[in-house]
Amino acid sequence: MNIFRAHYRILWTLLFFVLFSCAGSTDLKYWKNGAYEGGAVESMMIVGISKDAETRKYFEEVFSKRFNRAGIKAVAGNTVIPQGQELEKDAVKTAAQKQGVQTVLVTHLTQEGEKDFYQPPATGGINRLSYYYPRAYNSVHSTGYYKKEKFVKLITNLYDTASEEVIWTGVSEHVEPKSAKDIVNALVPKVIEGMRKDRVIR
């Protein structure tokens, strides 16, 4: 019995960490333009695109704060482009040139529609063999169900200010969150990590 208890303690611990890591993880796929020869980026202006002014401001402030902490000079677009002004390309480029930054980082959410996600049947508690085994057995021999979930993508592009060529792109996919802020807070460290791996920033 002690062996069974030890095994199921281990199983519970492993399951906890798997569930925890899946719930909190953000999968970011990224790509670097192989033709870019400008060296490591040291400065950028952050531009968030959103219908909601507060969301735009939040995106820009979170990105700029994290990049500044990482040693990159990052200017939030809302501090140099007024909220009421249209974020047209020429206005963005002019503001970036005035700030003397090498690059412009543009980030935005895009609605991608719906997907089918599989919902497995519940197995209940697993702290005792007598509880866990019957539930696990029934779960394996029963059928789960599919449910539709809306999902969004957060797309982040880094452009060279002078040439306007894309340097780096990151895309992450999420089941539609209650708050766009949750996605941004989870994603920015991944963006910085991805750029460092691609040697876009030091």
HULINDA-V125920 format. One record per run of one state. SS is the DSSP state (H for helix, E for strand, - for the rest). FROM is the first residue (numbers start at 1). TO is the last residue. If there is no record, write none. Layout:
((SS/FROM/TO) (SS/FROM/TO))
//
This chain:
((-/1/1) (H/2/24) (-/25/27) (E/28/32) (-/33/42) (E/43/49) (-/50/52) (H/53/69) (-/70/72) (E/73/76) (H/77/79) (-/80/88) (H/89/99) (-/100/102) (E/103/119) (-/120/128) (H/129/140) (-/141/144) (E/145/160) (-/161/165) (E/166/175) (-/176/179) (H/180/197) (-/198/202))
//
